[in-house]
Amino acid sequence: MNRGKFYITTAIAYTSRKPHIGNTYEVVLTDAIARFKRYLGYDVFFLTGTDEHGQKIQELAEKAGITPQEYVDGVAGEIRSIWDLMNTSYDKFIRTTDDYHVASVQKIFKKLYDQGDIYKSSYEGWYCTPCESFWTDTQLVDGKCPDCGRAVHKENEEAYFFKMSKYQDALMKHIEENPDFIQPESRKREMINNFIKPGIQDLCVSRTSFDWGIPVTFDDKHVIYVWIDALTNYINALGYTPDEKGELYKKYWPADVHIIGKDILRFHTIYWPIILMALGEPLPKKVFGHPWLLNGTDKMSKSLGNVIYADDLVRHFGVDAVRYYLLREMPFAQDGTITYEKLITSYNADLANTVGNLVNRTAAMINKYFDGVIPEPVDKTEFDKDLADVCNSAKLNAEKYMEELRVSDALGEVIRIANRANKYIDETMPWALAKDEEKRGTLAAVMYNLAEAIRFIASLIGPFMPETGEKIAAQMNYKDTAFDSLDFGVLEAGTKIGEAVPLFARIDMEKKIAELEAETAAPEPKANIEPFGEDIQFEQFEALDIRVGKVLECEAVPKSSKLLRFTLEVGSETRQILSGIAKYYKPEELIGKNVLFIANLPARKMMGLESCGMILSAEHDGKLVVTTVDGDIQSGAKIV
C-alpha cells in the first residue's frame, strides 16, 4: 500500500575529520525514521552527504600537505563507509564538491544577486574558524565563540551579504501559522526569542580570505560562503536549479523533515527558510533539532580525549546492538549519554535477557514439544487476551510515536511486547503443561501465542534493528511480517521453524570493560618528547590567565573514577575546579600544595558539579603530574 511520498534528510557531515558516535547518532536516527516510513508503505527518499568547503578544510589540507580536494575525498569516503557500516538505507549521498551541486549553487547565488537580495559590502567582526561563523562584540561570550567556546579572531574583508532582514516578518508569520515547523517546542521558543525577535541581521555569504569554495561567477575574488553552499544541498540533490526543476524535485519537495543537531538549528530554521522564500520555493514541513549524545557528561571532542567511534563499538557489540543503544537511550529533547558501562547494561538487560532469551526459549520449546512446528492453538489460558492486547496496542503506539519522532518510545513498545511475553511464559509454565498429556491443547495455545508475539517483535523491530528483525523472522520461518499483517491471532499454524540460535550472548561487564580500556589505553611514552605544537601569536599566550592556587580541600567525586574536586584558595577568594587525575593521586597528597591553573576558562558542568578553571598537569612516564610551585608564594599570584 502506497501512503504517499516522504522526503527526509540529515544535515550533511562536515569533512574535517572522522565522525564520532555522537555524529553517527544522527544518521542512525534518520535511517530508523526512513525505514519505518517505508515499512508503513510510504515512498521514501532519504538524503545524506558531506559538506566539503571552507577555511577550516583548507587549513587542514595545508597542514596535511595535500590539496583540499584530496583531503575531502579521504574524509568523505570515511564518513560514507561508517554510514554503510551502520546499515543506513540512504537513497542518495550528496557531496558539495559534486559538479551538479556546484553549478546550481552558482546559479542560485546569481539569481539572488540579480533580484537584489544579495549586495556587496565589507565585514569587520569576530570570526570562529571551526564554526565558520561571524560574531559581533555583543554576541561573544567571555570573548569566545558563543556556539563552541573557542577563540575567535578579527576579520576585515570585502564580502557579499544576503538581506535576511527583508524576510523577517514573513518567516515569523510562517512559524506562527505552522506550529510544528520547528521541533521540539523548546527549540522553537529558543529560535524565536534569541534570534528572530531581537532582529535578524543580514548574512555574510561570500569570502575573499580563502579560496577553497565555490567561486562567485561574476566576481572571481569571492567564493560562496557555507550557508548558500551547504543548505541548498537539500534541493540540489533532487535536481533543482533556478532554471529547471528536476523530476525528483517535483516529486519530493518540500522535505517532510530535516533531522539536524540542535547546534545548527538556527541555520536551518532562519537562514534556510529565508533562502527558499527568496527563491520562491516551498519551505520544508518540519525541522527537528535532536539533542547531543555525550560521553558521560561531556560533549565529545578530540581535545578532551573522550571520543568514541562507531566502528570500534561495532567490533565489540555488533551493528544492531549499537543502533539499539543510540535509538533507545537518547531522550526526545534532552541530551543523552553513552558510556561503555551503560551500553553493556542495556545490551544485557534488553537484548540478551529480554528479546534474545524470549526468542531462544520459545524456539527451543516448539522444537522440543512440537517437533519444531508451530501448533494450532487448541485451548486458551486466562493470560492470552492480555498478551494479545499488548501486542496490538504496541503496533498502534509505535506508529503514533514515530509520527511524533519519539523514536525511543517507539522502540520501547517492542521491549514492552518482549517483557509481556516473558511474563506470559512464567504465568503459563509450559514446562509444567508438557508433563500432563491432557493439557497438550493448552500447551499448543501457549506456543502459538508466543510465536505470534515474537512475530510482532520481528516486524516492529526491523526499522530500528534490521538484521535482528531478519534473523528472528528467518529462525521462526515467518511468511508475513508486514506492518499491515500485525493482527494478533492471524499467524499461520503448521509452519516448521528452525533450530534455536541465540541472538545476543550475554557480555561479562568486567571483562569487556578491561578489554576496551586496554584497547584505548595511551601508548607507552616515547623516549623523545612529543613534537612541539604550531607557533602561536604572543597575544594568544597573553590571553591565558595562569594563577597560583593553594589546595584547601581535595576529594574524590562520587560515581566518578577519574575526577577529583579541588577547593583552591586564590588570594582572598576560593574556587572549585574538577580535574581528571584521580588515578594518579590520593586526594590527601595534594592538600596544601600550590598548583598552577588557568583561571579564565568558562565554567562547565562535570558530574553535576561546576568546574571553574583547569589545573595544569604534565605527562611524565605515562602519568599525569600536577604542576606545582615551591616556596612561599602568595595564592592568586599571576604567572607572567
N, C-alpha and C positions, 0 to 999 in steps of 0.2 A: 504494500500500500504506500503510495507516494503522498506524503503530507505537505509537500511544497519544498521550496529551496531554503537553505540555511548556510550563510557565509560567516565564518569565524576566523579570527586571526590572533596570532601572538604579536607582541612587539618584536621587531627584528633585533637580533642579538648583535651587540657591538663587538667588532672583531679585534679587540685589544688583546685578549688572552683567552685561554681555555675556560669555558663556563664551569662554575662550581655547582653544587647540588641545589643551591638556592636559585640560581639562574635556570637550572633544569626543571625545577618545580613548575614553572610557567608553561612549558611546552607539554608536560605530562598532564597538567590540569586541563589545558585546552584540548588535548587529544581525548581525554575522557569525555568531555562535553561533546566533541565532534562524533566520537564513536557512539555515544548514547543517542544522539540525534539520528544517526544512520540506523541504529537499532530500532528506533521508533518508526522509521520509514521516510525520513527526510532526505532530500537530495543535497548532500553536504559538500561544500568546498572549504577546505582547511588550508590556510596560508601561513607559512612561517618563512624565516630567512635571516639575512645578515645585513647590518649597517656598516659600511666599509670605508667611509671618507672621514676627513677631519684632521686637525692639527695633531691630536694625540697619536693617531695611526702613523702620520708622517714622522713624528719624533721616535716612535718605537722602531720603525723600519730603519731609520738612520742609525739608531743605536745598534741594531742587529746587523748593519752593513749590507742590507738588501733593499730592493725597491719596495715602495708601498704596495704595489700590486702583488709582488711575491709574498709579502708579509700577510696580506689579507687572504690570499689564496690558501696559505697554510692554515690560518686560524679558521676560516670559513669551512674548510674541509674537516677540521677537527670538530667544530660545532655540529656540522651535519652528521658526522659519524656518531656523536653522542646522542643526537635526536633519534637516529636509526637504532642505536643500541637500546634505547628506552622504548622501542616498539611504537613510535608515534606515527600516525597514519596521515601525515600531511599530504595534500594534493599538489602543492607547488612550493618550491623553495626559491625565494627571490633573493638576488644579491644586488646591492645598489651600484655595483660596477657592471651589471648586465647592460648590454648595448641598448636594448629597448627601453629600459628604465632611464638611462642617461638621456636619451633622445626626448622622452616625454617630459622629464624634469625641465630640460631646457625650453621646451615649448610652453610649459606651464608658467615658468618664470617670465618669459617674453610676453605671454598673454596678460599676466597680472601687471606687468610694467606698462604695456600699451594702453590698458584701460585705466591707468592712474593709481592703481593700488600699491605699486612699488615706486619709490623715489630714491634718488641718490642724496646722501648727506655724509656726515662724518661722525665717528663714535669715539668718545673718550669715557672710559669706565674700567671697572674691575672685571677681569676675565678668569674663569676657572677652566683650565685645560681638560681635566678629567670629565667634567660635566658638560663641556662645550657650551658654557653659559656666561652671559654678561650680567653684571650686577651693579647697582648704584651704591653709594656710600650708605644710605639708609637701609638697604636690603642686607648688607653684610651682618653676620653675627660674630661678635668679638673679632672683627676684622677678617673673618674667614667666609668661605662659600656657605650660604645657608642650607644648601642641599647636602653636601658631603663633608663639610667641616674642614676641607683642605685649604691650603694657602692660595691666594689669588694674586694676580699681577696686573699692573696698569697697562691698558691698551689704548692706543690712539691711532685710528686709521679711517680712511675713506670706506664707506660701505653703502649698500642699498638697504632700505628699510621698507617694511610692509605696514600699511596703515591699519593696524589692528583696531585702533580706537574707533574707526569708522563703523565697525560691525558690532560694537559692544552691546548696544541696545537690542539688536536682532538676536544675538547669542543669548542674552538674558531672557528674552521672550521665548526662545526655543526651549530653554531649560525649564521655564515655568510651565509651558504647555506640554512638556514631555517629562513627567516626574521620574520616569525610570531611565532617563538618558544617562545619568551618572550614578553608578552603583559601587559600593554600598552607600546608603544615605549619608553616613558620616563624612564620606569623601566629597559628596556633593556640597554639603554645608561648608566644608573647608575651601573648596574652589570658589564658591560664591563670596564668602566673607573675606578671604585672604587675597584673592586675585582679581575678581570681577568688580565687586563694589568699590574697592579703592581706586579703580580706573585701570583699564588695560593699556599698557604702554606699546607704542609702535615697536616692531620687532626687527632686529638686525638679521638680514637674510643673505648677506654675502660677506666674503673676507678677502683681504689682499695680503695678509701677513704669512700665508702659506699657500701652496698650490695643489695639494692633494684633495681635489674635489672636482665637481662637475663645472666646467667653465661657463661663464655667462657669455652667450653667443655674441652679444653686441658690445661687450666691454671685457676684453681678454685679460685685464689686470685682476678681475674678480673671479672667484669660484663661489658657487652657490652653497650657502651655509646649510647646516644639518637639517633644519626644520622642513623646508620645502623638499629637500632631497629625501630624507628618511620617511617622513609622514606620507608622502604621496605613493609610497610603495603599495599601499592597500588598494589603490585603483589602477596603478600602472601594471600590477601583476595580472589584472583582468583584461589587459589590452586597451586601457584608456589612453587617449591623447586628447588635447583640446581640439584637434582636427577631426578625430574619428574615435568612436566608442566601439570597442570590440564586442564580440558576441558574449563572451564571459561577463563583461561589464554589464551589458544589457540584462543578462540573466540573473546575476547575483548581487549587484549593488542596489541599494545600500547594504553594508555589512549588518548582520544581525547583532554581532557583538565583537568588540575588540577586547581581548584579555591582555591586561598590561600590569606592570608593577605599580604600586601606589606612588613610587618616587617619580614617575613620568606622567602622572595623571594630568598635570597642568598642560602639558604639551598636547595631549590627546583630547582634552575637553575644552580648551580655549583656542590654541593655535590651529589645530586640525579642523575643527568645525568652521572657523573663520576662513581658512583657505578654501574649503569646499563652498562656503557661501559666496566667496568672491568668484569662484569658477562657475557658479550657478548649478552646482550638483547637490543631490540629496545628502543629508547627514546620516552617519551610522545610527542605528536604532538604540544602541546601548554601548557604554564604555564601562568595563568592570575593572576596578583597581584592586588587585589582590594584595594581601599582606606579604610581609617578608618571612622567609624561613631563616631563623637564626641558629647559630651554633651555641647552644646554651642560652646565654642572654645577650650575646654579641652578634652584630651583623658580620657575615663572613668577609674577610679580606686577607690578601696575602701578607699585608704589613702586620696583621695581628697573628699570623701563623695558625689560623683556625679554619682553613679552607678544607672542605670535604668534597670529593669529586664523585660524580655518578658512576663512572666506570670502576672505581675502587669498590664502591658499595655493591655493585652488581657482581663482581668477582666473589664477594663473600656471602651475599644473600640471595642473588638471583634478581632478574628484572622485575618480576611481578611483586616480589616482597618489597622492593624499593618503591615501586609505583604505589603499592598499598599504603606504605607509611606516608608518603608525600600527600596522597589524596585523603587519607583518613585522619591524620593527625594535625592537618592545617585547619585552623578555625576559619569561619567565613569572613570576619572583619578584623580580627586581631592577629598579631604576628605569631607564628608557630615556631617550635624549636625542634632541632634534631641533635641527638647525641647517640653514640653507639649503644649506651645502656637502654635508652628509650626505644630505639629501633629493635633491639633484641627482645625486650619485654613485649612489645607489640607483636612481633613475629611469633613468639612462643604462645602468647595468650590467644590471639585471634586466628592466626593462620595454622599453626601446628595443632594446638589443643582444641580449637573450636571447629573451623572449617575442615581442616585436614583429617582430624580424628573422626568427625562425623562421616565423611565420605568413606574413609578406610573401614570403619566399623560396619557401616551399612553394607558395603560391597562384600566384606568378609562374611557377614551373616547370611546374605542372599545366596552366596556361593555354598555356604555350609548347610543351610536349612532347605534350600530350594534348587540345588544344583546349578546355581548361577542364573536362574530365570526369575524375572520379576513376576510375582504371583498375582492372581486375581484377588481383590480384597473381599473375601467371603463374608467375614463378620465385621463388627465395629467395636471400638472402645470408647469410653467416655471422654477421651482426650483428643479424639480425631478432629472434632469441629474446631477446637481452639487452634490446633496446628494449621488447619486449612485457612482459618480466618487470618492468622498471622501471615501466611504466605500471600494470600490475595491482597491484604492491606499493604504489605510491603511493596508489591508491584505498583500500586497506586501512589503510595507515598514517595517511592523512588522517582517516579515521573514528575511529581509535584516539586520535589526538592531540586531536581535537575533543571526544571523550568526556572527556578529561583537562583540557580547556580550554587546551591548549597550541596556541593559535591560530597563533602564529608558525611553529611546527614544521609544522603542517598546511599552511600556505601555502607553506612551504619545499618540500613534496612536489611542488607544481605547478612550481616552478622546477627541481626535480630532473628532471622529465619534459622540460622545455624544454631544459635543458642536455644531456641524453642524446640528444634528437632532433637538436640542432645538431651534436653529435659524430657522430651517425649519418650526417648529410649529408657531413661531412668524410671518414668512413670509406668510404662508398659512391660518392662523387664522381659524382652524377647527370649533371653536365655532360660527363663523360668517357663515361659509358654512352650518352648521347644521340648520340654520334658513331658508334656501332657498331650497325647495324641488328640484328645477331644478339643484342645484349644488351637489346633493347627489352623483353623479358619481365622482365628483372631491373629495368630502369628503372621498369616498371609497378609491380613489387612495392615498390620504394623509395618511389614517390609515394604508393601506397596506405598503406604503413606510416606515413609522415609525416602523412598526412591523419588516420589513426586516432589517432596520438599527440596531434595537435592537438585532436581531439575530446575526449580525456581532459582536456586543458588547459581547453578551453571549458567543460566540465562542472564540473570541480573548482574552477575559479577563480570561478565565479558567485557563491557566497555571500560572497566577500571583495570582489570587483570586479564587481558585477552588470552594469554597462554593457559592460565589456570582454568578459565571457562571452557576452553577447548579440551584440556586434559580430563576434566570431570565428565564432559559430555561424551568423550571417547571411551572412558573407562566404564561408564554406565550405558553406553550404546544408545543414547537418546536420539530419536529420529527428528524431533522438533523442539528447538529451544528459542524460537522466535518470541518476541515480546507479546504479540497478539495470541500466542498459543498458551499463555500462562493463565489457566483457569483450573484451580485445584481439583483433581479427580479425572482429568482427561488423558492422563498418561496411559499409553497402550501397554497392557499386561502381556506377558509371554515373551518379552524381549530378553535375549541372552546377554548378560553383562560380562565384562572382563574380570580378570583377577584383581584383587585388592592391592593397589600400589600406593604407598604413602606419597602424599603431595608435598608435605613440608616436614622435614625432620627437625625435631627439637634441637635448639642450639644451647650448648653449655656456655652460660654467660661469662664466667671467669676465664675459661679457656679462650673464647673468641676475643674478649677484650685484650687479653695478653697478646694474642696473635696480631690484632690490629695495632696495638701500641708498639709492638716490635717492628711492624712494617713501616709505621710512620715516624719512628724514632729518628732523631737527628743523627747524621753520620758521625763517626769518630772525628774529633777535631784534628786538623792537619798540623804538621809541624810549623808550616809557614802561616803568617797571619792572613786573614781574609783580604781580598783586594780592597783598596780604598774606593769609596764612592765617588761619584762625579763631583767636580768643583761646584761650589755654591757661591752666590753673591754674599759679600760681607754683611749686607743689610739683612739677609736671611738669618745669619748667625745672631746678629744683634737682636732680632725679634724674639729669640729664646730667652725667657726669664728663668735662669737657673739659680736656685736658692739652697741654703743650708737649712735642714730641719732636724731638730733633736727628737728622737723617738721616745715619746712618753708612754705609749701603750702599743702592744703588738699582740695580735691574737689570730687564730685560725678562723676563717669564715665558715659557719655551719653549712653542711651539704656541699662544700667545695673541696676538692683535693688539691687545688692549685693556689687558692688565694689566701693572702694574709691581709688583715686590716690594720693599718697604722694610724695612730694619732700622733701628729707631729707638732712640736712647739715651733712656731715660726714668728720670732720676735715676740710681740705681745698677743699674738693670735694662736689658735690651734687649727689644724687642718687634717681632714680624713682622706687617706689615699689607700687604694687597694692595689696589691701587686702580686703577680702570679709566680711567687718564688717559694711556695710552701714546701716543695720537695727538697729545697736546698738549705733551709734554715729551720731551727726551732724558734718560735716567737721570742722566747726569753733571751736568746742570743743577741737580739737586736736592740733591746731596750737600753736607752742611754746613749746609743750611737748617734753621731752626727752624719746624716745621709744627704746626698745631693738629689734634688728633684726639680722637674720642670714645673713651674708654678702657673704659667699662663696658657695651659691647655683647657678647653671647655670641659666642664664636669660631665661625667657619664655614669649611667647606672650599671652595676655589675652585681648579680645575685641579689637584686633588690636594694643594694646599698649604693650611695653616691660616692664616687671617687673623684677627688678634686686635684688632679695632677698626676705626674708619673715619676716614680722613683727610678733613678738611673742605675743600671747594672751593667757589668761587663761579662762577656763569656770567656771562661778560662777552664781548660782541661775538661770540657764537656759540662761545666756547671755555670750557673749564673752567680756572680759575686756582686753584692751591693756595693756601690761606690760610696765610700765614707771619707771624711776629712779628720785628721788628727789635730790635737792641740786645743787650746782654749779659744774657740771661735764662737762668735755670737750667732745664735739661731736666727734665721731670717736674712743673714748676710747674702749678698748677691755675688755670684761668680762673674767676674769680668775679665 
